[in-house]
Amino acid sequence: MSKGHVTELSGGKPLRLTWIDALRVYAALGVVLIHTTTDFAGQPFEEATPGERVGPAVLRVVGELSGSELFFLFSLFLLAWKLDRRDMSWSTSALDQAKRLLIPFLAWTVFYAFFRLCKATEFNYSAAILAELSQVKSWVQYLVLGSAQYQLHFLPEFFLISLFVPLIRSGARYPLAGFFLVPALFVMNDVQGWLWGNIQDPNLRDYLLRAVKILCYTGYGLAAFALFGVWKRQLDKPASEAIARLAILSSIILFTGTLTYAGMLVAKGNWGIRPPTAFYAHFLMPVAVFSIFLGLQYWPWSPMYSRLARFSFGLYLVHPIFIDAIDIALHRSGLALDPTVMVVGKFTVAATLSFAFSVLIGRFAATAWLIGLGPVPLVTRFSERGAIGKGGGA
């Protein structure tokens, strides 16, 4: 049943925002694209000529229209919607987020910590990984920083940001609070730069950098709740389309800023430090992209997006498996591909196989929880027993 900007699924299923489901699909594909724009060593094709690096550099900044920051934004928006519909205390919300995020995070951390040995063995650095796995401090970093694989940081970070809900939910009532994201990014850039230059202990520095990031990323929380506050006012179609037009213009301007980073990648062949314009353009882009989809909420989005979006988190979590597998296959084949051809090929294959694998995982109750599609079996049974023991059984 259509309700303007909300779609209600049949069979008593919860309401779906088809426009945000479309955003989730494209965001997941963007993350895969970002992570396929590197060579075997995870670098921006250092050995290639500047001309050969143009394609991968441009594709990377296109992929960065998405990124983990956009995942933070729409996940926090959905959390705001959930809290608006359900009367949940802070502790109940925190416990719910812990079950949904941290238990799968533990499972994926253990998996990826050892899975990396596959690529490490092929590229002759398995000794370094084995030495890392034998150290307690490495496992502490895996569990606190999500460093077992490059995409896992999202889960503990989102959990910690969600703990600030009592402070950031005011953004829903006062949408102007969303603009606090700008000074938050300014503080993050300045303080993290200072930490890099003044803290010599790399272990301590990593934790301090992450602490600053979590604190400043509450700015995305304020922005997400502010956007929810705007959406909740049920803007009519002309007002929504006006927001979309403004957001499109903002995205074009911000994308122009990110091209300076692409130029740096082309010229230097290393990640380096983002120029200030590219830094702020990159980190503000998620708000502009989100606003485009919010402004297009009355478009006739296909229900297909709601079906695909169920697996977007799975796509985010499993795609490194297939990127590594492709790297191993290409290395063994000895093929010398043009960097742009390599990126496009890796993206196409990795995105397709990751989606198929996510669907497979989601089909079984025993594994669906790994990608956020079902309750954790043992935790659910324990909770149910506790409820029955307290007279909570139906």
C-alpha positions in Angstrom: 0.0 0.0 0.0 1.5 3.3 -1.0 1.5 6.2 1.5 3.2 8.9 -0.4 6.8 8.6 0.7 6.3 5.4 2.7 5.6 1.9 1.4 3.9 -0.6 3.5 4.6 -4.2 2.7 1.9 -6.8 2.7 1.5 -9.6 5.2 1.9 -7.5 8.3 5.5 -6.7 7.5 7.0 -3.4 8.7 6.8 -0.2 6.7 9.6 0.3 4.2 11.1 3.5 2.9 11.7 2.5 -0.7 13.8 5.6 -1.4 16.2 4.8 1.5 16.3 1.1 0.3 17.5 2.4 -3.1 20.1 4.5 -1.3 21.3 1.5 0.7 21.8 -0.6 -2.5 23.8 2.1 -4.3 25.8 2.8 -1.1 26.8 -0.8 -0.8 27.9 -0.9 -4.5 29.9 2.3 -3.9 31.8 0.7 -1.1 32.7 -2.3 -3.3 33.9 0.1 -6.0 36.1 2.0 -3.6 37.8 -1.2 -2.5 38.4 -2.4 -6.0 40.3 0.7 -7.1 43.7 -0.6 -5.8 46.5 -2.9 -7.0 47.3 -6.2 -5.3 49.1 -4.4 -2.5 46.1 -2.1 -1.7 47.9 0.9 -3.3 46.6 3.3 -6.0 48.7 1.5 -8.7 52.1 2.9 -7.7 53.9 1.0 -10.6 51.6 2.4 -13.3 52.1 5.6 -15.3 50.1 8.7 -14.3 48.0 8.2 -17.4 47.1 4.7 -16.4 46.1 5.9 -12.9 43.5 8.3 -14.2 40.7 5.7 -14.6 41.1 4.1 -11.1 41.5 7.5 -9.4 38.3 8.9 -11.0 36.4 5.7 -10.3 37.5 5.9 -6.7 36.1 9.4 -6.1 32.9 8.2 -7.8 32.8 5.3 -5.4 33.3 7.8 -2.6 30.0 9.3 -3.3 29.1 6.5 -1.0 31.5 5.2 1.7 31.1 4.1 5.3 30.0 7.7 6.3 26.9 7.3 4.1 26.3 3.9 5.9 26.5 5.8 9.2 24.1 8.4 8.0 21.3 6.2 6.8 21.8 3.7 9.7 21.4 6.5 12.2 18.4 7.9 10.3 16.8 4.4 10.5 17.6 4.3 14.2 15.9 7.7 14.6 12.8 6.3 12.8 12.9 3.2 15.0 13.1 5.2 18.2 10.3 7.5 17.1 8.0 4.5 16.5 9.0 2.6 19.6 9.3 3.7 23.2 12.8 2.4 24.0 14.9 3.4 26.9 18.6 4.2 26.4 19.7 0.8 27.9 17.2 -1.2 25.8 18.4 0.6 22.6 22.0 0.0 23.5 21.4 -3.7 24.2 19.5 -4.1 21.0 22.3 -2.5 19.0 24.9 -4.7 20.8 23.1 -7.8 19.8 22.6 -6.7 16.2 26.1 -5.4 15.7 28.7 -6.7 18.1 27.8 -10.4 18.0 28.1 -10.6 14.2 31.2 -8.4 14.5 32.9 -11.0 16.7 32.2 -13.7 14.2 33.4 -11.8 11.2 36.5 -10.6 13.2 37.6 -14.2 13.8 36.8 -15.2 10.3 38.8 -12.4 8.6 41.7 -12.5 11.0 42.5 -16.0 9.6 41.1 -15.5 6.1 43.8 -12.9 5.4 46.2 -15.8 5.3 44.9 -16.9 1.9 46.1 -13.7 0.2 49.2 -13.4 2.5 50.3 -16.9 1.4 49.9 -16.1 -2.3 51.9 -12.8 -1.9 54.5 -14.1 0.5 53.7 -12.1 3.7 52.0 -14.9 5.7 54.8 -14.8 8.3 53.8 -11.2 9.2 50.1 -12.2 9.6 51.0 -15.2 11.7 53.2 -13.1 13.9 50.3 -10.6 14.3 47.8 -13.3 15.1 50.1 -14.6 17.9 50.0 -11.2 19.8 47.4 -10.3 22.3 47.6 -6.6 21.4 46.6 -7.5 17.8 43.4 -9.2 19.0 42.6 -6.2 21.2 42.9 -4.0 18.2 40.8 -6.4 16.1 38.0 -6.2 18.8 38.2 -2.5 19.7 39.2 -1.0 16.4 37.7 -3.5 13.9 41.1 -3.8 12.2 40.9 -7.5 11.3 39.6 -6.3 7.9 39.2 -2.9 6.4 35.4 -2.7 6.4 34.8 -4.1 9.9 35.5 -0.8 11.7 31.9 0.2 10.9 30.2 -2.1 13.4 32.0 -1.1 16.7 32.0 2.5 15.6 28.3 2.6 14.9 27.6 0.9 18.2 29.6 3.5 20.1 28.0 6.4 18.1 24.6 5.0 18.9 25.3 5.3 22.6 25.2 9.1 22.1 21.5 9.0 21.1 20.3 10.9 24.2 22.4 13.8 23.0 22.1 13.6 19.3 18.3 12.9 19.1 17.7 16.6 19.7 18.6 17.1 16.0 15.2 15.7 15.1 13.5 18.5 16.9 16.0 21.2 15.9 17.2 20.3 12.4 19.6 23.2 12.3 21.7 21.1 14.8 22.7 19.0 11.8 25.1 21.8 10.8 27.3 20.9 13.8 28.8 18.3 11.5 30.9 21.0 9.9 32.8 22.2 13.0 33.0 18.5 14.1 34.9 17.7 10.9 37.1 20.7 11.4 38.0 19.6 14.9 38.6 16.0 13.7 40.9 17.1 10.9 42.9 19.4 13.1 43.2 17.1 16.2 44.0 13.9 14.2 46.6 15.8 12.3 48.2 16.9 15.6 48.1 13.3 16.9 49.8 12.0 13.8 52.6 14.5 14.2 53.1 14.3 18.0 52.2 10.8 19.3 55.1 8.5 18.5 53.6 5.3 20.0 51.6 3.8 17.0 49.4 1.7 19.3 48.4 4.6 21.5 48.0 6.8 18.5 45.6 4.4 16.8 43.3 4.4 19.9 43.4 8.2 20.3 42.7 8.7 16.6 39.6 6.4 16.9 38.4 8.1 20.0 38.5 11.5 18.3 36.7 10.0 15.3 33.9 8.6 17.3 33.4 11.8 19.2 33.4 13.9 16.0 31.2 11.4 14.1 28.4 12.2 16.5 28.1 15.1 14.0 26.8 12.5 11.5 24.3 11.5 14.2 23.1 15.1 14.6 22.8 15.3 10.8 21.0 12.0 10.5 18.4 13.0 13.2 18.1 16.4 11.7 17.3 14.8 8.3 14.8 12.6 10.0 13.2 15.6 11.6 12.9 17.2 8.1 11.4 14.0 6.7 9.0 13.5 9.5 7.4 16.9 8.7 6.0 15.0 5.6 7.1 17.6 3.0 4.9 17.7 -0.1 6.3 16.8 -3.5 7.3 20.3 -4.6 9.2 20.9 -1.4 10.9 17.5 -1.6 12.0 18.2 -5.2 13.4 21.5 -4.2 15.5 19.8 -1.6 16.7 17.3 -4.3 17.7 20.1 -6.6 19.7 21.9 -3.9 21.3 18.6 -2.9 22.2 17.8 -6.5 23.9 21.2 -6.9 25.7 20.7 -3.6 26.9 17.2 -4.7 28.3 18.6 -8.0 30.2 21.3 -6.1 31.5 18.8 -3.5 32.5 16.3 -6.2 34.5 19.0 -7.9 36.4 19.4 -4.6 37.1 15.7 -4.4 38.7 15.7 -7.9 41.7 17.5 -6.4 42.3 14.2 -4.4 42.0 12.2 -7.6 44.5 14.5 -9.2 46.9 13.8 -6.3 46.5 10.0 -6.7 47.2 10.3 -10.4 50.3 12.4 -9.9 51.9 10.6 -6.9 50.5 7.1 -6.9 50.1 7.0 -3.2 47.3 7.8 -0.8 49.0 10.7 0.9 46.9 13.3 2.8 43.7 14.7 1.3 44.0 18.4 0.4 41.7 20.5 2.7 39.1 21.1 0.0 39.0 17.4 -0.8 38.8 16.5 2.9 35.7 18.5 3.6 34.1 17.7 0.3 34.6 14.0 0.9 33.1 14.0 4.4 30.2 16.3 3.6 29.3 14.4 0.5 27.2 11.8 2.3 24.8 14.4 3.6 24.3 15.8 0.1 23.8 12.3 -1.5 21.4 11.3 1.3 19.4 14.5 0.7 19.1 13.8 -3.0 17.3 10.5 -2.2 15.2 12.1 0.5 14.2 14.8 -2.0 13.2 12.1 -4.5 11.1 10.3 -2.0 8.0 10.6 -4.2 9.7 9.1 -7.2 8.1 5.7 -8.3 11.0 3.7 -6.8 10.8 0.0 -7.8 9.9 -2.4 -4.9 12.9 -4.3 -6.2 15.1 -2.0 -4.1 13.4 -3.1 -0.9 14.2 -6.7 -1.8 17.8 -6.0 -2.7 18.4 -3.7 0.3 18.0 -6.6 2.6 21.3 -7.9 1.4 23.2 -4.5 1.3 24.8 -5.0 4.7 25.8 -8.5 3.6 27.4 -7.1 0.5 29.3 -4.7 2.7 30.5 -7.4 5.0 31.5 -10.1 2.5 32.9 -8.3 -0.5 36.6 -8.5 0.7 36.4 -12.3 0.4 35.9 -12.0 -3.4 38.2 -9.1 -3.9 41.0 -11.1 -2.3 40.0 -14.2 -4.3 40.1 -12.2 -7.6 43.6 -10.7 -6.7 44.9 -14.3 -6.0 43.5 -15.5 -9.3 44.9 -12.6 -11.3 48.3 -12.9 -9.7 48.5 -16.6 -10.5 47.3 -16.1 -14.0 50.1 -13.6 -14.7 47.8 -11.4 -16.7 49.0 -7.8 -17.0 45.7 -5.9 -17.1 45.3 -2.1 -17.7 44.5 -0.6 -14.3 41.1 0.6 -15.4 40.2 -2.7 -16.9 41.3 -4.4 -13.7 39.2 -2.1 -11.5 36.0 -2.5 -13.7 36.5 -6.3 -13.9 37.1 -6.7 -10.2 34.1 -4.5 -9.3 31.7 -6.4 -11.6 32.8 -9.8 -10.4 33.2 -9.0 -6.7 29.8 -7.1 -6.5 28.0 -10.0 -8.3 29.5 -12.8 -6.2 29.1 -10.8 -3.0 25.4 -10.3 -3.6 24.9 -13.9 -4.5 26.8 -15.1 -1.4 24.7 -12.7 0.8 21.5 -14.1 -0.6 22.8 -17.6 0.2 23.8 -16.6 3.8 20.4 -15.0 4.2 18.4 -18.0 3.2 19.3 -20.0 6.4 18.3 -19.0 9.9 21.6 -20.5 11.2 23.6 -17.9 9.2 21.2 -15.0 8.4 22.2 -13.2 11.6 25.7 -12.8 10.2 24.4 -10.1 7.8 21.7 -8.7 10.0 18.8 -10.6 8.6 17.7 -12.6 11.7 18.2 -13.1 15.4 21.3 -14.8 16.8 20.0 -18.3 17.6 21.7 -18.9 20.9 21.1 -15.4 22.2 17.4 -15.5 21.1 16.9 -18.8 23.0 18.6 -17.4 26.1 16.5 -14.3 26.0 13.3 -16.3 25.6 14.1 -18.5 28.5 14.8 -15.5 30.6 11.5 -14.0 29.6 9.6 -17.2 30.5 11.4 -17.5 33.8 10.2 -14.0 34.7 6.6 -14.8 33.6 7.1 -13.1 30.2 6.0 -16.1 28.1 2.9 -15.7 26.0 
